[in-house]
Amino acid sequence: MAKVMTINSGSSSLKFKLYEMPEEKVIASGNCERIGLEDGIFTIKYNGEKKQTFPVFKDHAVAAQTVVDAFLELGIIKSFDDIKAIGHRIVQGGKYFSGSAMFDKDTEEKIESLIGLAPLHNAAHLTCFRAFKKVLPNCPAIATFDTAFHQTMSEEDYVFPIPYELTEKYDIRRYGAHGTSHKYLAQEAEKYLEGAKDKKLITCHIGSGASISAIRNGKCVATSMGLTPLGGIMMGTRTGDMDPSVFNYVVHVTGKSAEEVYQMFNKQSGFKGVGGSSDSRDILKGVDEGDERCILANKLFNRRIADYIGQYFVRLGGCDMIIFSAGIGENEPRTRRDVCRLIKEALGVEIDEELNYTIHGKEALISTPNSKIKVAIIPTDEEVMIARDAYTMCLKGE
């Protein structure tokens, strides 16, 4: 048995889990929130208990020290040496990584070179890696990339129709995101597809950030997010795909800079832009109350998901299973119902709507025996995928 920690850091947060491996037992989990502000929040769960304190996290290094000190103080570990490996989630791995990588100087430099493609994420990931390296200097670490799973796409699925010298010189292409989640869902779907010779999946990671992937025999064929997480379907605050000329026109009519409009499309659009709130629960509450903008936002969201499912059905030449996952996909039966209704006539999808309404955050097959495509809810678990790679790469050979 060995203790392996996973880290998922943001610009002002640090989420963590401590596993006993290879049993995949979660020993402790928690979050450092509001890093860099005066009113930090530290939450840790262990042994069925939850403790919360309110320290000031000056930076990620202080947050990292707080986490491992809490492990020690609460008796979760006997010494820092008990932590045998760390797995860091990294959003953008560019063209360099098709799988997890040991966190050495080369990996660090490549992640740094990709900050422009994920400025909020990659910079924070590096800050967090360096913080833990300082606190646990002898602990090996790996980087697990959101983009790695999508590296199996063919050129016609990832190249954009722009002047090709831009593609070559600046590596402008579709990278996708949520790859660790999509890979997990594909692996978990295996038990539903026993005997199938050509396994075709459409995985829907639907949360505040959302992406859809077409997967064939365990490999990504296509995915909705593009160069950055702004592409694909509409999301909590992001536009998703639209006519590129909208960008230039908004710059022209508003007088805003390109950067201001880019931030608007990232942070003020999607559910928030159309319906007034980035939280799907607020949007659905507005739908129930007859709010026209919320009704429109909800219809747009469901339509975009249905459109991508239809596109990927064609791309795969059929589909064996559609999977809903992540915050909305796992917990919102109305979204699953409405999307399935939109694709029912074309794809022969039929779900048990009564069963669908009883499922929240649990795995279940919700399609009826008459459905031409199986439909399942599978809660995602990106952290366990990171822990598996950290254990395999750092410890299994010992």
Phi, psi and omega in degrees: 000145180212143179270124181235133182250141174246143183232130175232101188253147172240186182295334180224022182215162178211103177266142183218154170220142176244123184250151163264118183245149009272010183293341181063032178273126178280118180271319181206154177207163179171195187205139167255117183247156176061044176293134181092355178250172185276351185234065180291159177229125177243121180239132176224135178243132177198149180049037179075005180250160177228126178240142181223131175231174187228064179282167173265117176265099180299321180201183181293332178296319177295319178298316179299316179296321179299319182297306184290328175296321179295319176305317182289313183295326182271001178076016179289326172232158178268330175205165180300333180293347178293335179277112190266340180198153178232135174246123180255130172283128178237126185292311190242117176249002178056213181275356191278331191235123175252008177194180177295155183223148173298140183277081177252188184298319181296315178299316180300316181293322180291320177298319179296323181292344183259008182303326180299334180274341178210069189300320180285324187276301187299322178298317179293321178299317180293318177303317182289319177302314181294326178295314180289329177297324178289320182283321181235072188296337183263001184269121178293151182224151174237160173248127176246123192259135175298334186270345191300316184299333184274001183289351178276357178297147176278165184304317183292347177264341182243346180278136176269148180279062176246170176311127192296335179296333176290320177299315183289314187284322188246006180055040177278116185193176175279125177249328182076181177202181181058022185300324180296322177292313181298322178295317178300315181297321179297320179292319180292334181287344184306321184293340179271350188240026180300132179094344179286130182278327183232095190273115184244119184237148167238112184257129184246100175271095191246102175221206176299321165260140188216143175209157181232139180231147171258125186232131180236120180051044175084000182241141180290130177260321181202153177213155192278321180293154190251233176300322178227175177290005178285336185277168176101223181277160173301146183226193182302312179231000184253148183289323195073193183294143172195175178303121182300336182291344177302321182301306182297322182293320179295320175302315183294313188279336182261339184078005178285156177285164177301320179296318179297318180291320177301316178294324176299315181291334178276321193241348184235013186246206180059220178306317183296317182292319184272315187258351176096352178214143178279349183268121182299333179294322176294321180297313181292328174296319177295323176300313180298331182269000177084016179291119187295322180290323177292320177299316179295315180301317180294319178295318178300313182299309181296321181295319180296320178296312180299320179299317180292322177299316178298317179300317183282335172300315178292316181301323181274346185073036183125180181203136177268327183206140171251130183242132173256135181208179181072184192308309180281315181301325182275331193241354184243097183296331182293322178295314178300315180299311185293320178296315180295327176294323181293330182257001186300309186294317184285320188251358179070028180275133178219125178246157174279098187295329178292315177297317180307320183288345181267352187260123176222110175071017179234157179282137178195149171266117187250358177283154177274165177299338180278347184293136179284342177230133175290144177233127183228154168254123177228110177300133182280161178210080180293325184297320181292329176295319178294317180297320179298315180293320180297317179295313182297315186281329185259334192231333190297330181279354183287000000 
